[in-house]
């Protein structure tokens, strides 16, 4: 894995796969969990960087951390520190180049399912 540079606190970097290391099956695995899909939907809806603290998931803090790590290690999101905050950003550009239409299809399907099931 390659560490990508991003605005961060000195000495605090997180490991991310380089774009050419991202594999379809890894992305699909990361997106297969409802909590991780919710994180991705929130990031996609915002379109920018969000602090991990803004996500209110119905799981423990350690489980939330695990979900963010799975998304990061599989190339779906990028994370970096800004001061004491850990920021997350959807790697939409990389994913759209590597797997054209995948992210849009997954997000549209997730929105349709949420509407159908009343999960908003």
N, C-alpha and C positions, 0 to 999 in steps of 0.2 A: 504494500500500500504506500501511497505517496501522500505526504503532508502538503496540503494546499495552503497557500498563504492568503490571509484575509486580515482585515484590521482586527487586532487582538491585543490582549494584555501581554507584555513581554514574558516569554517563557511558558506561556499557556497556549499550546496548540493541540489540535485534535487530528487524529488520523482519518483520512478520506481516501477512497479509491480514485485513481486518475480516471478520466472519462473512458479511456480505452480499456480499462479493467472492469467496467460495469457490465454485468451479464444480465440478460433478460430474465432468466430463472430466479436470480437473486432479487431483482426489482419486483417480480411477481410475488415472491415469498414475502418481501417486506410489505407489500400492499395487501396481502391476504388477511391481515389481522384487522378487525373493526376499529380498534383504538388507533393503530398506525394510519389507517385510511382516514380516520377523523382528523388526525394531525395534518396529513397531506391536504385534505380538503380545506382546512383552515388556512394553511399556508398559501394554497392556490387562490383562495378567495381574497386574501389580503394582497398578494402579489409582491410582498416585500419581506423584510426581515422581521421576525417576531421573537421576543424573549420567551424562553421556555415557561416562565412564570405566568404567561397569559393563558396557557392551556389548562382548562379545568376538566381533567379526565376523571371518570369514576373509578380510579384505581390508586394504589399507594404511590408515594413519591418514587420509591425504588422501581416499581413496575413502569411508571412513566419514563424514568431514566432509561430503563431497558428498551422501551419502544423507540425512543429517540436514537439510541445507539444502533439498533437494528436498521433503522432508516438511514442513518449516516454511513454505517459500514457497508451497506448495500448500494450506496450511491444515489439514494433518492433525495436526501437533503444534505446541505452543508451546514456545519455548526462552527462557531467561533466565539471567542469571548470579547465582549466590549465592556471594559471595566470589570465589574463583578457579575455582570449578566451574561448568560450563555444564550447566544442568538442562533436562530435557525432560519434557513433559507432553502426553498425548494430548488432543486437543480433542474429546473424546467428546460433550460437551453440544452444542457447535455442530454437529458432524456428525450427531448424532441428530435435531436439530431440522430441519436442512437436507435430510437424506436419510434419512428414517426407515427403520430396519431394515438399511441398507446395511452399516454397520460390523459389526453382529452377524452378518450373513450372510457377509461376507468372513472374519471371524475364525473362524466355525464351519467354513466351507469349507476354510480354511487348516489348521485343526486336523485335520479329516477327511483331507485330503490327506497331511499329515505322518504320521498314523497308518497310512494305506494304504500309503505308500511307506517306512515305517520310519524317517522323519526326526525322529520324536519332537518 
